[in-house]
């Protein structure tokens, strides 16, 4: 942002305000547009970040002043079109799971197969939002124990996984979380504030939410997927062309 301010010859606070307003405009547009989606296979997962400070550093004084500590981005991805139809920011708990799954259910037009990790909160949330009108399965992974110094800088080694059919009749061939885990990597690579072990973390939840919204807008509507040869929005039928950056910025005027 400071580099952009120097190049454009404007104040950093002006850029800061612009990004927050544009993030809100992108959220409103996607909330309206990403409806009645014909997704057949959806994968869901959560990616960790933190705001202001890590959870163990949150004091009562900090908690009174702002939202701080762990912030999880719950996201879904269509395995066929690679579209991200919805996401939710919050804690890794049942309340956020309910909000996320309810939002996802409101966007899907037909019966869908959903795959999640082993987080228990998904089961109750999916039953509340879908009832029996869903094919739901879990992919539970098992990890080995790593020494503390190695665990801090690299993920634990996956020693095995188990597929669990929970509701309906999910196709075992499509019980997978590979696409959403790759999407988690895309988020970490595309948003500097998701980079771990640095000082680039979000200081404000408003700016964190704006960054996620901007990222999802660019990913869904402007970024050409290497496998699809088009954008996820075009593949899903919610757009007729790949958007330019200028078109995304123009959402400010339309809102």
HELIX and SHEET records of a PDB file:
HELIX    1   1 UNK A    2  UNK A    8  1                                   7    
HELIX    2   2 UNK A   12  UNK A   33  1                                  22    
HELIX    3   3 UNK A   55  UNK A   57  5                                   3    
HELIX    4   4 UNK A   60  UNK A   65  1                                   6    
HELIX    5   5 UNK A   94  UNK A  107  1                                  14    
HELIX    6   6 UNK A  121  UNK A  130  1                                  10    
HELIX    7   7 UNK A  148  UNK A  153  1                                   6    
HELIX    8   8 UNK A  172  UNK A  174  5                                   3    
HELIX    9   9 UNK A  178  UNK A  190  1                                  13    
HELIX   10  10 UNK A  192  UNK A  194  5                                   3    
HELIX   11  11 UNK A  205  UNK A  217  1                                  13    
HELIX   12  12 UNK A  218  UNK A  222  3                                   5    
HELIX   13  13 UNK A  232  UNK A  236  1                                   5    
HELIX   14  14 UNK A  245  UNK A  249  1                                   5    
HELIX   15  15 UNK A  251  UNK A  254  1                                   4    
SHEET    1   A 6 UNK A  87  UNK A  90  0                                        
SHEET    2   A 6 UNK A  69  UNK A  78 -1                                        
SHEET    3   A 6 UNK A  41  UNK A  51 -1                                        
SHEET    4   A 6 UNK A 113  UNK A 116  1                                        
SHEET    5   A 6 UNK A 135  UNK A 143  1                                        
SHEET    6   A 6 UNK A 158  UNK A 167 -1                                        
END                                                                             
